[in-house]
Amino acid sequence: MATKRKRIVRYTAEQLEVKRASGKAGSDWRRAAKARVPSSRDPDDAIGPVDIKWATTELPLPSRKSHTTLRLDADLLDWFRAQGRGYQTRINAVLRSYYEQRSRSTR
């Protein structure tokens, strides 16, 4: 966090005008290209804050996924999407938990 604060620079409107006129008001694309890109294999990159009720839910180990079309109730999907990035991973974790509970009880 401290390194991020060191990179934040504040400019006045006048300073920005001078930078724009000189052509120096663009993004630093070289530095951005070197930045770490979140990996889809790391569950922490996809999941934001987790409700305490689901804190004990184990996420499945990364495995090969199958593409499918799944029809869900609109309010249910809206609720998952409102939780932010990683909502599909959370839906998968809930379904996996249900599947594992049911498969244990049928043995």
Buried (B, 14 or more C-beta within 10 A) or exposed (E): EEEEEEEEEEEEEEEEEEEEEEEEEEEEEEEEEEEEEEEEEEBEBBBEEBEEEBEEEEBBEEEEEEEEEEEEEEEEBEEBEEBEEBBEBBBBBEEBBEEEEEEEEEE
